[in-house]
Every structure is written in structure tokens, then in C-alpha cells.
Amino acid sequence: MHSKWLNRKYFNTMAYKISTDCVACGTCIDECPVGAISEGEHYSIDPEVCIECGTCEGVCPSGAISL
């Protein structure tokens, strides 16, 4: 099992989150390597799927994603 998954499960580390600053451009969805991001009125990241790679945060043009 991947060590980040173990860390989150047993040590309560947090997955990335998307704030209400999200403009729903879709850039993060296209870049997420594990498909953890879902569309909606505001996009969201599934903490059970997120591997904390930071790719989404790096590509977000509105700065709406943080750890």
C-alpha cells in the first residue's frame, strides 16, 4: 500500500481541498493522475482517492486548491 495512503488513514493527514474561489475551469480534473476531483457547482476532491501529489494545486489558475 502507498505510504501516503497509510499516513492519511492512520495519522489523519489531509488531502487537498478546493475552496469557493474555484472557477470550475476543469484544469485540475484533466491533470489529476488518480481521478480524485469531481465536477459540481464547486469542484471537490475525494480525500479517500487523493494521493497528495500537489499537481492540482500547481495548475489551478485561481489558486483555489490547497493542502
mmCIF file of the N, C-alpha and C atoms, coordinates in Angstrom:
data_MODEL
# 
_entry.id   MODEL 
# 
loop_
_atom_site.group_PDB 
_atom_site.id 
_atom_site.type_symbol 
_atom_site.label_atom_id 
_atom_site.label_alt_id 
_atom_site.label_comp_id 
_atom_site.label_asym_id 
_atom_site.label_entity_id 
_atom_site.label_seq_id 
_atom_site.pdbx_PDB_ins_code 
_atom_site.Cartn_x 
_atom_site.Cartn_y 
_atom_site.Cartn_z 
_atom_site.occupancy 
_atom_site.B_iso_or_equiv 
_atom_site.pdbx_formal_charge 
_atom_site.auth_seq_id 
_atom_site.auth_comp_id 
_atom_site.auth_asym_id 
_atom_site.auth_atom_id 
_atom_site.pdbx_PDB_model_num 
ATOM 1   N N  . MET A 1 1  ? 0.847   -1.181 0.000   1.00 0.00 ? 1  MET A N  1 
ATOM 2   C CA . MET A 1 1  ? 0.000   0.000  0.000   1.00 0.00 ? 1  MET A CA 1 
ATOM 3   C C  . MET A 1 1  ? 0.886   1.235  0.000   1.00 0.00 ? 1  MET A C  1 
ATOM 4   N N  . HIS A 1 2  ? 0.460   2.269  -0.685  1.00 0.00 ? 2  HIS A N  1 
ATOM 5   C CA . HIS A 1 2  ? 1.230   3.502  -0.811  1.00 0.00 ? 2  HIS A CA 1 
ATOM 6   C C  . HIS A 1 2  ? 1.355   4.196  0.549   1.00 0.00 ? 2  HIS A C  1 
ATOM 7   N N  . SER A 1 3  ? 2.538   4.697  0.874   1.00 0.00 ? 3  SER A N  1 
ATOM 8   C CA . SER A 1 3  ? 2.789   5.273  2.193   1.00 0.00 ? 3  SER A CA 1 
ATOM 9   C C  . SER A 1 3  ? 1.915   6.489  2.480   1.00 0.00 ? 3  SER A C  1 
ATOM 10  N N  . LYS A 1 4  ? 1.576   7.300  1.457   1.00 0.00 ? 4  LYS A N  1 
ATOM 11  C CA . LYS A 1 4  ? 0.716   8.457  1.712   1.00 0.00 ? 4  LYS A CA 1 
ATOM 12  C C  . LYS A 1 4  ? -0.678  8.004  2.114   1.00 0.00 ? 4  LYS A C  1 
ATOM 13  N N  . TRP A 1 5  ? -1.151  6.895  1.538   1.00 0.00 ? 5  TRP A N  1 
ATOM 14  C CA . TRP A 1 5  ? -2.461  6.370  1.920   1.00 0.00 ? 5  TRP A CA 1 
ATOM 15  C C  . TRP A 1 5  ? -2.402  5.902  3.366   1.00 0.00 ? 5  TRP A C  1 
ATOM 16  N N  . LEU A 1 6  ? -1.333  5.242  3.735   1.00 0.00 ? 6  LEU A N  1 
ATOM 17  C CA . LEU A 1 6  ? -1.189  4.791  5.115   1.00 0.00 ? 6  LEU A CA 1 
ATOM 18  C C  . LEU A 1 6  ? -1.143  5.988  6.051   1.00 0.00 ? 6  LEU A C  1 
ATOM 19  N N  . ASN A 1 7  ? -0.387  7.019  5.684   1.00 0.00 ? 7  ASN A N  1 
ATOM 20  C CA . ASN A 1 7  ? -0.285  8.199  6.532   1.00 0.00 ? 7  ASN A CA 1 
ATOM 21  C C  . ASN A 1 7  ? -1.648  8.833  6.754   1.00 0.00 ? 7  ASN A C  1 
ATOM 22  N N  . ARG A 1 8  ? -2.427  9.031  5.685   1.00 0.00 ? 8  ARG A N  1 
ATOM 23  C CA . ARG A 1 8  ? -3.729  9.668  5.815   1.00 0.00 ? 8  ARG A CA 1 
ATOM 24  C C  . ARG A 1 8  ? -4.661  8.797  6.659   1.00 0.00 ? 8  ARG A C  1 
ATOM 25  N N  . LYS A 1 9  ? -4.647  7.504  6.418   1.00 0.00 ? 9  LYS A N  1 
ATOM 26  C CA . LYS A 1 9  ? -5.550  6.606  7.120   1.00 0.00 ? 9  LYS A CA 1 
ATOM 27  C C  . LYS A 1 9  ? -5.227  6.530  8.617   1.00 0.00 ? 9  LYS A C  1 
ATOM 28  N N  . TYR A 1 10 ? -3.972  6.426  8.946   1.00 0.00 ? 10 TYR A N  1 
ATOM 29  C CA . TYR A 1 10 ? -3.600  6.208  10.339  1.00 0.00 ? 10 TYR A CA 1 
ATOM 30  C C  . TYR A 1 10 ? -3.162  7.452  11.098  1.00 0.00 ? 10 TYR A C  1 
ATOM 31  N N  . PHE A 1 11 ? -2.761  8.485  10.389  1.00 0.00 ? 11 PHE A N  1 
ATOM 32  C CA . PHE A 1 11 ? -2.258  9.674  11.061  1.00 0.00 ? 11 PHE A CA 1 
ATOM 33  C C  . PHE A 1 11 ? -3.079  10.918 10.764  1.00 0.00 ? 11 PHE A C  1 
ATOM 34  N N  . ASN A 1 12 ? -4.238  10.747 10.090  1.00 0.00 ? 12 ASN A N  1 
ATOM 35  C CA . ASN A 1 12 ? -5.164  11.842 9.814   1.00 0.00 ? 12 ASN A CA 1 
ATOM 36  C C  . ASN A 1 12 ? -4.543  13.012 9.065   1.00 0.00 ? 12 ASN A C  1 
ATOM 37  N N  . THR A 1 13 ? -3.650  12.766 8.121   1.00 0.00 ? 13 THR A N  1 
ATOM 38  C CA . THR A 1 13 ? -3.185  13.847 7.277   1.00 0.00 ? 13 THR A CA 1 
ATOM 39  C C  . THR A 1 13 ? -4.319  14.214 6.333   1.00 0.00 ? 13 THR A C  1 
ATOM 40  N N  . MET A 1 14 ? -4.268  15.388 5.759   1.00 0.00 ? 14 MET A N  1 
ATOM 41  C CA . MET A 1 14 ? -5.376  15.882 4.958   1.00 0.00 ? 14 MET A CA 1 
ATOM 42  C C  . MET A 1 14 ? -5.070  15.812 3.466   1.00 0.00 ? 14 MET A C  1 
ATOM 43  N N  . ALA A 1 15 ? -6.092  15.529 2.691   1.00 0.00 ? 15 ALA A N  1 
ATOM 44  C CA . ALA A 1 15 ? -5.986  15.600 1.242   1.00 0.00 ? 15 ALA A CA 1 
ATOM 45  C C  . ALA A 1 15 ? -6.133  17.062 0.834   1.00 0.00 ? 15 ALA A C  1 
ATOM 46  N N  . TYR A 1 16 ? -5.834  17.342 -0.410  1.00 0.00 ? 16 TYR A N  1 
ATOM 47  C CA . TYR A 1 16 ? -6.029  18.695 -0.919  1.00 0.00 ? 16 TYR A CA 1 
ATOM 48  C C  . TYR A 1 16 ? -7.506  19.030 -0.918  1.00 0.00 ? 16 TYR A C  1 
ATOM 49  N N  . LYS A 1 17 ? -7.828  20.317 -0.821  1.00 0.00 ? 17 LYS A N  1 
ATOM 50  C CA . LYS A 1 17 ? -9.208  20.797 -0.820  1.00 0.00 ? 17 LYS A CA 1 
ATOM 51  C C  . LYS A 1 17 ? -9.345  21.938 -1.812  1.00 0.00 ? 17 LYS A C  1 
ATOM 52  N N  . ILE A 1 18 ? -10.559 22.096 -2.325  1.00 0.00 ? 18 ILE A N  1 
ATOM 53  C CA . ILE A 1 18 ? -10.852 23.164 -3.275  1.00 0.00 ? 18 ILE A CA 1 
ATOM 54  C C  . ILE A 1 18 ? -11.786 24.160 -2.593  1.00 0.00 ? 18 ILE A C  1 
ATOM 55  N N  . SER A 1 19 ? -11.388 25.430 -2.576  1.00 0.00 ? 19 SER A N  1 
ATOM 56  C CA . SER A 1 19 ? -12.186 26.470 -1.921  1.00 0.00 ? 19 SER A CA 1 
ATOM 57  C C  . SER A 1 19 ? -13.255 27.006 -2.872  1.00 0.00 ? 19 SER A C  1 
ATOM 58  N N  . THR A 1 20 ? -14.068 27.898 -2.359  1.00 0.00 ? 20 THR A N  1 
ATOM 59  C CA . THR A 1 20 ? -15.108 28.525 -3.173  1.00 0.00 ? 20 THR A CA 1 
ATOM 60  C C  . THR A 1 20 ? -14.541 29.508 -4.186  1.00 0.00 ? 20 THR A C  1 
ATOM 61  N N  . ASP A 1 21 ? -13.228 29.715 -4.180  1.00 0.00 ? 21 ASP A N  1 
ATOM 62  C CA . ASP A 1 21 ? -12.583 30.542 -5.208  1.00 0.00 ? 21 ASP A CA 1 
ATOM 63  C C  . ASP A 1 21 ? -12.508 29.813 -6.543  1.00 0.00 ? 21 ASP A C  1 
ATOM 64  N N  . CYS A 1 22 ? -12.876 28.539 -6.550  1.00 0.00 ? 22 CYS A N  1 
ATOM 65  C CA . CYS A 1 22 ? -12.844 27.716 -7.768  1.00 0.00 ? 22 CYS A CA 1 
ATOM 66  C C  . CYS A 1 22 ? -13.742 28.333 -8.838  1.00 0.00 ? 22 CYS A C  1 
ATOM 67  N N  . VAL A 1 23 ? -13.218 28.436 -10.064 1.00 0.00 ? 23 VAL A N  1 
ATOM 68  C CA . VAL A 1 23 ? -13.984 28.974 -11.195 1.00 0.00 ? 23 VAL A CA 1 
ATOM 69  C C  . VAL A 1 23 ? -14.451 27.862 -12.133 1.00 0.00 ? 23 VAL A C  1 
ATOM 70  N N  . ALA A 1 24 ? -14.301 26.617 -11.720 1.00 0.00 ? 24 ALA A N  1 
ATOM 71  C CA . ALA A 1 24 ? -14.770 25.442 -12.470 1.00 0.00 ? 24 ALA A CA 1 
ATOM 72  C C  . ALA A 1 24 ? -14.237 25.414 -13.902 1.00 0.00 ? 24 ALA A C  1 
ATOM 73  N N  . CYS A 1 25 ? -12.942 25.666 -14.043 1.00 0.00 ? 25 CYS A N  1 
ATOM 74  C CA . CYS A 1 25 ? -12.330 25.685 -15.379 1.00 0.00 ? 25 CYS A CA 1 
ATOM 75  C C  . CYS A 1 25 ? -11.998 24.284 -15.893 1.00 0.00 ? 25 CYS A C  1 
ATOM 76  N N  . GLY A 1 26 ? -11.863 23.315 -14.988 1.00 0.00 ? 26 GLY A N  1 
ATOM 77  C CA . GLY A 1 26 ? -11.580 21.943 -15.380 1.00 0.00 ? 26 GLY A CA 1 
ATOM 78  C C  . GLY A 1 26 ? -10.112 21.583 -15.487 1.00 0.00 ? 26 GLY A C  1 
ATOM 79  N N  . THR A 1 27 ? -9.230  22.528 -15.295 1.00 0.00 ? 27 THR A N  1 
ATOM 80  C CA . THR A 1 27 ? -7.793  22.257 -15.417 1.00 0.00 ? 27 THR A CA 1 
ATOM 81  C C  . THR A 1 27 ? -7.341  21.178 -14.445 1.00 0.00 ? 27 THR A C  1 
ATOM 82  N N  . CYS A 1 28 ? -7.792  21.235 -13.215 1.00 0.00 ? 28 CYS A N  1 
ATOM 83  C CA . CYS A 1 28 ? -7.364  20.271 -12.206 1.00 0.00 ? 28 CYS A CA 1 
ATOM 84  C C  . CYS A 1 28 ? -7.847  18.860 -12.529 1.00 0.00 ? 28 CYS A C  1 
ATOM 85  N N  . ILE A 1 29 ? -9.064  18.747 -13.045 1.00 0.00 ? 29 ILE A N  1 
ATOM 86  C CA . ILE A 1 29 ? -9.597  17.423 -13.389 1.00 0.00 ? 29 ILE A CA 1 
ATOM 87  C C  . ILE A 1 29 ? -8.725  16.761 -14.444 1.00 0.00 ? 29 ILE A C  1 
ATOM 88  N N  . ASP A 1 30 ? -8.347  17.527 -15.440 1.00 0.00 ? 30 ASP A N  1 
ATOM 89  C CA . ASP A 1 30 ? -7.522  16.989 -16.522 1.00 0.00 ? 30 ASP A CA 1 
ATOM 90  C C  . ASP A 1 30 ? -6.143  16.558 -16.050 1.00 0.00 ? 30 ASP A C  1 
ATOM 91  N N  . GLU A 1 31 ? -5.636  17.160 -14.985 1.00 0.00 ? 31 GLU A N  1 
ATOM 92  C CA . GLU A 1 31 ? -4.279  16.888 -14.513 1.00 0.00 ? 31 GLU A CA 1 
ATOM 93  C C  . GLU A 1 31 ? -4.186  15.865 -13.390 1.00 0.00 ? 31 GLU A C  1 
ATOM 94  N N  . CYS A 1 32 ? -5.274  15.603 -12.683 1.00 0.00 ? 32 CYS A N  1 
ATOM 95  C CA . CYS A 1 32 ? -5.224  14.685 -11.540 1.00 0.00 ? 32 CYS A CA 1 
ATOM 96  C C  . CYS A 1 32 ? -4.907  13.261 -12.016 1.00 0.00 ? 32 CYS A C  1 
ATOM 97  N N  . PRO A 1 33 ? -3.797  12.682 -11.541 1.00 0.00 ? 33 PRO A N  1 
ATOM 98  C CA . PRO A 1 33 ? -3.391  11.355 -12.021 1.00 0.00 ? 33 PRO A CA 1 
ATOM 99  C C  . PRO A 1 33 ? -4.239  10.197 -11.492 1.00 0.00 ? 33 PRO A C  1 
ATOM 100 N N  . VAL A 1 34 ? -5.053  10.458 -10.466 1.00 0.00 ? 34 VAL A N  1 
ATOM 101 C CA . VAL A 1 34 ? -5.853  9.369  -9.887  1.00 0.00 ? 34 VAL A CA 1 
ATOM 102 C C  . VAL A 1 34 ? -7.356  9.605  -9.974  1.00 0.00 ? 34 VAL A C  1 
ATOM 103 N N  . GLY A 1 35 ? -7.777  10.669 -10.618 1.00 0.00 ? 35 GLY A N  1 
ATOM 104 C CA . GLY A 1 35 ? -9.202  10.938 -10.783 1.00 0.00 ? 35 GLY A CA 1 
ATOM 105 C C  . GLY A 1 35 ? -9.929  11.264 -9.493  1.00 0.00 ? 35 GLY A C  1 
ATOM 106 N N  . ALA A 1 36 ? -9.275  11.987 -8.600  1.00 0.00 ? 36 ALA A N  1 
ATOM 107 C CA . ALA A 1 36 ? -9.858  12.298 -7.292  1.00 0.00 ? 36 ALA A CA 1 
ATOM 108 C C  . ALA A 1 36 ? -10.778 13.514 -7.314  1.00 0.00 ? 36 ALA A C  1 
ATOM 109 N N  . ILE A 1 37 ? -10.815 14.252 -8.417  1.00 0.00 ? 37 ILE A N  1 
ATOM 110 C CA . ILE A 1 37 ? -11.571 15.501 -8.477  1.00 0.00 ? 37 ILE A CA 1 
ATOM 111 C C  . ILE A 1 37 ? -12.887 15.299 -9.216  1.00 0.00 ? 37 ILE A C  1 
ATOM 112 N N  . SER A 1 38 ? -13.955 15.832 -8.629  1.00 0.00 ? 38 SER A N  1 
ATOM 113 C CA . SER A 1 38 ? -15.293 15.708 -9.204  1.00 0.00 ? 38 SER A CA 1 
ATOM 114 C C  . SER A 1 38 ? -15.856 17.077 -9.550  1.00 0.00 ? 38 SER A C  1 
ATOM 115 N N  . GLU A 1 39 ? -16.621 17.126 -10.634 1.00 0.00 ? 39 GLU A N  1 
ATOM 116 C CA . GLU A 1 39 ? -17.297 18.360 -11.030 1.00 0.00 ? 39 GLU A CA 1 
ATOM 117 C C  . GLU A 1 39 ? -18.563 18.545 -10.213 1.00 0.00 ? 39 GLU A C  1 
ATOM 118 N N  . GLY A 1 40 ? -19.020 19.767 -10.153 1.00 0.00 ? 40 GLY A N  1 
ATOM 119 C CA . GLY A 1 40 ? -20.248 20.126 -9.473  1.00 0.00 ? 40 GLY A CA 1 
ATOM 120 C C  . GLY A 1 40 ? -20.336 21.632 -9.476  1.00 0.00 ? 40 GLY A C  1 
ATOM 121 N N  . GLU A 1 41 ? -21.256 22.177 -8.694  1.00 0.00 ? 41 GLU A N  1 
ATOM 122 C CA . GLU A 1 41 ? -21.334 23.632 -8.593  1.00 0.00 ? 41 GLU A CA 1 
ATOM 123 C C  . GLU A 1 41 ? -19.959 24.175 -8.192  1.00 0.00 ? 41 GLU A C  1 
ATOM 124 N N  . HIS A 1 42 ? -19.346 23.484 -7.228  1.00 0.00 ? 42 HIS A N  1 
ATOM 125 C CA . HIS A 1 42 ? -17.947 23.716 -6.873  1.00 0.00 ? 42 HIS A CA 1 
ATOM 126 C C  . HIS A 1 42 ? -17.270 22.364 -6.999  1.00 0.00 ? 42 HIS A C  1 
ATOM 127 N N  . TYR A 1 43 ? -16.094 22.340 -7.563  1.00 0.00 ? 43 TYR A N  1 
ATOM 128 C CA . TYR A 1 43 ? -15.370 21.082 -7.689  1.00 0.00 ? 43 TYR A CA 1 
ATOM 129 C C  . TYR A 1 43 ? -14.964 20.593 -6.303  1.00 0.00 ? 43 TYR A C  1 
ATOM 130 N N  . SER A 1 44 ? -14.755 19.290 -6.176  1.00 0.00 ? 44 SER A N  1 
ATOM 131 C CA . SER A 1 44 ? -14.338 18.741 -4.888  1.00 0.00 ? 44 SER A CA 1 
ATOM 132 C C  . SER A 1 44 ? -13.317 17.635 -5.111  1.00 0.00 ? 44 SER A C  1 
ATOM 133 N N  . ILE A 1 45 ? -12.540 17.371 -4.078  1.00 0.00 ? 45 ILE A N  1 
ATOM 134 C CA . ILE A 1 45 ? -11.514 16.339 -4.114  1.00 0.00 ? 45 ILE A CA 1 
ATOM 135 C C  . ILE A 1 45 ? -11.881 15.262 -3.108  1.00 0.00 ? 45 ILE A C  1 
ATOM 136 N N  . ASP A 1 46 ? -11.931 14.024 -3.569  1.00 0.00 ? 46 ASP A N  1 
ATOM 137 C CA . ASP A 1 46 ? -12.245 12.892 -2.697  1.00 0.00 ? 46 ASP A CA 1 
ATOM 138 C C  . ASP A 1 46 ? -11.001 12.572 -1.868  1.00 0.00 ? 46 ASP A C  1 
ATOM 139 N N  . PRO A 1 47 ? -11.058 12.773 -0.547  1.00 0.00 ? 47 PRO A N  1 
ATOM 140 C CA . PRO A 1 47 ? -9.880  12.540 0.293   1.00 0.00 ? 47 PRO A CA 1 
ATOM 141 C C  . PRO A 1 47 ? -9.450  11.076 0.347   1.00 0.00 ? 47 PRO A C  1 
ATOM 142 N N  . GLU A 1 48 ? -10.359 10.171 0.028   1.00 0.00 ? 48 GLU A N  1 
ATOM 143 C CA . GLU A 1 48 ? -10.014 8.748  0.018   1.00 0.00 ? 48 GLU A CA 1 
ATOM 144 C C  . GLU A 1 48 ? -9.226  8.357  -1.226  1.00 0.00 ? 48 GLU A C  1 
ATOM 145 N N  . VAL A 1 49 ? -9.292  9.182  -2.258  1.00 0.00 ? 49 VAL A N  1 
ATOM 146 C CA . VAL A 1 49 ? -8.618  8.883  -3.522  1.00 0.00 ? 49 VAL A CA 1 
ATOM 147 C C  . VAL A 1 49 ? -7.358  9.738  -3.701  1.00 0.00 ? 49 VAL A C  1 
ATOM 148 N N  . CYS A 1 50 ? -7.375  10.960 -3.190  1.00 0.00 ? 50 CYS A N  1 
ATOM 149 C CA . CYS A 1 50 ? -6.253  11.902 -3.336  1.00 0.00 ? 50 CYS A CA 1 
ATOM 150 C C  . CYS A 1 50 ? -4.958  11.294 -2.773  1.00 0.00 ? 50 CYS A C  1 
ATOM 151 N N  . ILE A 1 51 ? -3.891  11.397 -3.552  1.00 0.00 ? 51 ILE A N  1 
ATOM 152 C CA . ILE A 1 51 ? -2.591  10.877 -3.110  1.00 0.00 ? 51 ILE A CA 1 
ATOM 153 C C  . ILE A 1 51 ? -1.634  12.004 -2.706  1.00 0.00 ? 51 ILE A C  1 
ATOM 154 N N  . GLU A 1 52 ? -2.171  13.219 -2.568  1.00 0.00 ? 52 GLU A N  1 
ATOM 155 C CA . GLU A 1 52 ? -1.397  14.378 -2.114  1.00 0.00 ? 52 GLU A CA 1 
ATOM 156 C C  . GLU A 1 52 ? -0.189  14.676 -2.990  1.00 0.00 ? 52 GLU A C  1 
ATOM 157 N N  . CYS A 1 53 ? -0.334  14.517 -4.298  1.00 0.00 ? 53 CYS A N  1 
ATOM 158 C CA . CYS A 1 53 ? 0.794   14.770 -5.201  1.00 0.00 ? 53 CYS A CA 1 
ATOM 159 C C  . CYS A 1 53 ? 1.005   16.258 -5.462  1.00 0.00 ? 53 CYS A C  1 
ATOM 160 N N  . GLY A 1 54 ? -0.037  17.078 -5.278  1.00 0.00 ? 54 GLY A N  1 
ATOM 161 C CA . GLY A 1 54 ? 0.087   18.520 -5.458  1.00 0.00 ? 54 GLY A CA 1 
ATOM 162 C C  . GLY A 1 54 ? -0.074  19.017 -6.877  1.00 0.00 ? 54 GLY A C  1 
ATOM 163 N N  . THR A 1 55 ? -0.304  18.121 -7.812  1.00 0.00 ? 55 THR A N  1 
ATOM 164 C CA . THR A 1 55 ? -0.449  18.528 -9.205  1.00 0.00 ? 55 THR A CA 1 
ATOM 165 C C  . THR A 1 55 ? -1.594  19.514 -9.376  1.00 0.00 ? 55 THR A C  1 
ATOM 166 N N  . CYS A 1 56 ? -2.720  19.248 -8.757  1.00 0.00 ? 56 CYS A N  1 
ATOM 167 C CA . CYS A 1 56 ? -3.891  20.115 -8.892  1.00 0.00 ? 56 CYS A CA 1 
ATOM 168 C C  . CYS A 1 56 ? -3.597  21.535 -8.389  1.00 0.00 ? 56 CYS A C  1 
ATOM 169 N N  . GLU A 1 57 ? -2.935  21.633 -7.261  1.00 0.00 ? 57 GLU A N  1 
ATOM 170 C CA . GLU A 1 57 ? -2.600  22.939 -6.698  1.00 0.00 ? 57 GLU A CA 1 
ATOM 171 C C  . GLU A 1 57 ? -1.705  23.719 -7.649  1.00 0.00 ? 57 GLU A C  1 
ATOM 172 N N  . GLY A 1 58 ? -0.767  23.029 -8.269  1.00 0.00 ? 58 GLY A N  1 
ATOM 173 C CA . GLY A 1 58 ? 0.174   23.684 -9.173  1.00 0.00 ? 58 GLY A CA 1 
ATOM 174 C C  . GLY A 1 58 ? -0.440  24.192 -10.461 1.00 0.00 ? 58 GLY A C  1 
ATOM 175 N N  . VAL A 1 59 ? -1.540  23.588 -10.909 1.00 0.00 ? 59 VAL A N  1 
ATOM 176 C CA . VAL A 1 59 ? -2.138  24.002 -12.180 1.00 0.00 ? 59 VAL A CA 1 
ATOM 177 C C  . VAL A 1 59 ? -3.362  24.898 -12.011 1.00 0.00 ? 59 VAL A C  1 
ATOM 178 N N  . CYS A 1 60 ? -3.848  25.078 -10.804 1.00 0.00 ? 60 CYS A N  1 
ATOM 179 C CA . CYS A 1 60 ? -5.074  25.858 -10.585 1.00 0.00 ? 60 CYS A CA 1 
ATOM 180 C C  . CYS A 1 60 ? -4.830  27.341 -10.858 1.00 0.00 ? 60 CYS A C  1 
ATOM 181 N N  . PRO A 1 61 ? -5.501  27.904 -11.882 1.00 0.00 ? 61 PRO A N  1 
ATOM 182 C CA . PRO A 1 61 ? -5.258  29.302 -12.212 1.00 0.00 ? 61 PRO A CA 1 
ATOM 183 C C  . PRO A 1 61 ? -5.846  30.287 -11.206 1.00 0.00 ? 61 PRO A C  1 
ATOM 184 N N  . SER A 1 62 ? -6.803  29.848 -10.389 1.00 0.00 ? 62 SER A N  1 
ATOM 185 C CA . SER A 1 62 ? -7.416  30.758 -9.421  1.00 0.00 ? 62 SER A CA 1 
ATOM 186 C C  . SER A 1 62 ? -6.863  30.590 -8.012  1.00 0.00 ? 62 SER A C  1 
ATOM 187 N N  . GLY A 1 63 ? -5.928  29.676 -7.822  1.00 0.00 ? 63 GLY A N  1 
ATOM 188 C CA . GLY A 1 63 ? -5.338  29.450 -6.504  1.00 0.00 ? 63 GLY A CA 1 
ATOM 189 C C  . GLY A 1 63 ? -6.336  28.920 -5.495  1.00 0.00 ? 63 GLY A C  1 
ATOM 190 N N  . ALA A 1 64 ? -7.321  28.155 -5.968  1.00 0.00 ? 64 ALA A N  1 
ATOM 191 C CA . ALA A 1 64 ? -8.401  27.671 -5.105  1.00 0.00 ? 64 ALA A CA 1 
ATOM 192 C C  . ALA A 1 64 ? -8.096  26.353 -4.425  1.00 0.00 ? 64 ALA A C  1 
ATOM 193 N N  . ILE A 1 65 ? -6.942  25.747 -4.712  1.00 0.00 ? 65 ILE A N  1 
ATOM 194 C CA . ILE A 1 65 ? -6.632  24.432 -4.156  1.00 0.00 ? 65 ILE A CA 1 
ATOM 195 C C  . ILE A 1 65 ? -5.462  24.550 -3.182  1.00 0.00 ? 65 ILE A C  1 
ATOM 196 N N  . SER A 1 66 ? -5.653  23.932 -2.012  1.00 0.00 ? 66 SER A N  1 
ATOM 197 C CA . SER A 1 66 ? -4.577  23.945 -1.004  1.00 0.00 ? 66 SER A CA 1 
ATOM 198 C C  . SER A 1 66 ? -4.648  22.677 -0.176  1.00 0.00 ? 66 SER A C  1 
ATOM 199 N N  . LEU A 1 67 ? -3.590  22.404 0.523   1.00 0.00 ? 67 LEU A N  1 
ATOM 200 C CA . LEU A 1 67 ? -3.494  21.214 1.371   1.00 0.00 ? 67 LEU A CA 1 
ATOM 201 C C  . LEU A 1 67 ? -4.112  21.505 2.718   1.00 0.00 ? 67 LEU A C  1 
# 
